[in-house]
Amino acid sequence: MSDWTVICRVDDIPVLGARRVARPRGVDVAVFRNGEDQVFALLDRCPHKGGPLSQGIVFGTSVACPLHNQTIGLDDGCAKAPDEGCTPTFACRVEDGNVLLDAGELATRALDLAAPRAGPTASRGAVGDATFEVQAPHGE
Amino acid sequence: MKKMKLVMIGNGMAGVRTIEELLKIAPELYDITVFGAEPHPNYNRILLSPVLAGEQTLDEIVLNSWEWYEQNRIRLHAGRKVVEIDRVRRVVRADDGTEEPYDRLLLCTGSNPFILPVPGKDLQGVIAYRDIADTNTMIEAATKYRKAVVIGGGLLGLEAANGLMKRGMDVSVVHVMPWLMERQLDDVAGKLLQKSLEERGLKFLIGAQTQELVGGDDGRVTGIRFKDGTQVDADLVVMAVGIRPNTELAEKARLHCNRGIVVNDTMQTVTDARIYSVGECAAHRGIAYGLVAPLFEQAKVAANHLAQFGIGRYTGSLTSTKLKVTGIDLFSAGEFMGGEGTEQIVMSDPFGGVYKKLVIKDDKLVGACLYGDTVDGSYYFKLLREGRKIGDIRDRLMFGESNLGDAGHQGQNRAAAMADADEVCGCNGVSKGAICKAIKEKGLFTLDDVRKHTKASASCGSCTGLVEQIIMFTAGGDYSAAPKKKAVCGCTDHGHQAVRDAIRANRLLTIPDTMRFLEWRTPNGCATCRPALNYYLISTWPKEARDDPQSRYINERSHANIQKDGTYSVIPRMWGGETTADELRRIADVVDKYRIPTVKVTGGQRIDLLGVKKEDLSNVWKDIGMPSGHAYAKALRTVKTCVGSEWCRFGTQDSTQMGKDLERALWRMYAPHKVKLAVSGCPRNCAESGIKDVGVIGVDSGWELYVGGNGGIKTEAGQFFCKVRTSAEVLEYSGAFLQLYREEGWYLERTVHYLQRVGLDHVKARILDDHEGRQALWERLQFSLDGEPDPWFEQREALVDTRQFSKLDAAAQEA
């Protein structure tokens, strides 16, 4: 059973842009709006090196990762050849101008994937910001 | 909907490539039928020479297997020759009576070898060198016979001779012209080639004119008699004296032919728009190309029109040549013979077997002929294609690219010496071996192909030269870098200059207008073209074209540098590198307040706060209270300074003040790429002015200006530009230079590459010789910068979308 929950208005997302949706646990979800006002939701994490896809340039039904320019399909979350790898997608629909995501998915999906780390905490293994900690896999 | 019928006549490389391109973009549009005269699927004709030489097998050179035709539902009539095209009924008929109707017809009949019209040409053992059957005949002959004669000392003839020799035959090459490969080499290089081939065991009869072929009683050739009465024995005669476009069928169908089937820029025959022609049989602007890269370009254009996309034009190709005889390095391109109105630079070392000739016309390289050392072939070919002025590098041109400053990572000369395991593309971790393997196994010929299949050179592009060179010696003589002009990206066929020109000439003010006007292929471009278009618009029409934040990289959209973990670095601007206790105190407070993990001094004398979360960016800027450093942008970054005459015991000029003045005059200046300046107070050059886009060095009598320095991927020392007396002149000359770069540079082209393209003389003419022009440039720059907002403190004016900094929260919405 789906439990659709309103995230924002379509107009809250810039055309050819994205917004980040915070989750209680796990990496953010990125919601994208393309040139034809279609809305897509992906884990905000490039399958290549974990770049925040929400910060990339959106075109057609793709987004270019801001870190290394890998092109990820917004519809399937998968990198375009010759790159490989996919990022998890989230069910997403638009109703009366509202963007809806599945609350169940938000709470459970892809919690085992962590954001990349950089800086002194990453290399020296010191206790870093809690959001950088690798989280335990979660059954779906 | 009923599918249209596409019939292709000829099953060669150019034709099948067209079908491949067509299937990629319009897979459902046609029922496709192919007629091929040879009883084989499509194979790589270029690799027949290695097959003859025993280096590869026939199976290995098949490009599209029988299964490929089946999988793509293409009906292949192999071994059937089309003998008639009925243009009224729109039906083709093959020699066995098979008929196929068509809506569109693709003529790819290739070319026929030219056979000398001498008596005895029909004897057994006399063949041309064109297809698998010829190759098999030669391989078989080599097992039974001893003496072979190849008529024709061109590219193909020499490859045939080399192959037969490797198969154990005693081979003589007959060549009527005064030296070998006269279409590709001059006399000196031709004779060097002959010498090294003789050392390998080939014999040559130069200037010999064939009178007739002599046969024995069994009807097989036994020798050749020449016009001067001499004679040589031969059990096998291979004629490789040239090819002719095969237009027999087209002429019968009354299509206009003139040294090939005449086609226009869309590859349609001029006679019948339903009929297309690509490949060696087609004459485009009077040229029938015999190299594979131009043919593939043609295929792309034809496919685009067959798919009814209706955009894309083929405008011709420049070609270069390389011989595929292992161990012999020769390269030629363009007008290598020279001639009237040209100058030549020649380097000749016959003992060492090295010869190089560069042909120059109107200050541009127009031809090159290299023998023995061809590592710079791709570099010269690039210069040729770009038609850039070479006046400023003329004295070093002969020594190749590695001698134009520090070779850095570009490494044009490294390709040949590299081991298979060596990394070529650092961005994507692609080794030389992986590239070579892909080229060989997948039959790649163009840079685009290699990028698509291996990802090499697809990111930062700094290894492009290296990759081109690898293609050149792996794919051999058939690599040529068509098309003449590089498109901005896959969304368009237009190059950067064409886009710039169109925006200016047609007063285009928005990205959608520009895309519509230039018939972009994609609805909203891609991550490559949109930032370029955005820059061209705002630099061409300041204050009129509106900036589009969604067409900027994230660094410019959020006015901070994205880091590998998705956090940002913030660099406040410190004029000329000077700061105060107050500023330092504020920076320290911000570091504490936002728990910023790292504080670092940059190479440009600024303080970098690393690890700022995006949510905090707005407040970090506000709390720091210093102007934006633009250290994230394709814009003016820093003006680095030394302490100068104020403090330094050697200082001749107040470099810190000059740096502050320059920075205040130029900040907020967007440019094709990042721009860095430096001012040194004396020639000791402590600010490292020699490797900056504009470097200023104080001397007793004033200031010296250097331009086009670069400390990036390829380290380049700046070139001396001029000397001026006053600070005001430093501002005006530097500003005018940067404005010219802003107006003429291509997006992501550093000043050094811009200067390489247009030549330093051009820039000098515009700024040093043209007093009014210089002032106008300086004024245009000031006009563009006047009132430009600081993105950190005037967010609305700078069109910063502040929504990006906050996160959405599902729970909050529900409440």
Interface residues (C-beta under 8 A of the other chain):
Chain A: T5 V6 I7 C8 D12 P14 V15 L16 G17 R19 R20 V21 A22 R23 P24 D28 V31 N34 G35 E36 K49 G50 G51 P52 Q55 G56 I57 V58 F59 G60 S62 A64 P66 L67 H68 N69 T71 A81 P82 D83 L101 A103 L106 A115 P116 R117 A118 G119 P120 T121 A122 F132
Chain B: C427 K452 H453 T454 K455 S459 T522 P523 N524 G525 C526 A527 R530 P531 P549 Q550 S551 R552 Y553 I554 R557 S558 I562 Q563 K564 D565 G566 T567 P597 T598 L610 G611 K614 D801 R803 Q804 K807 L808 D809 A810 A811 Q813 E814
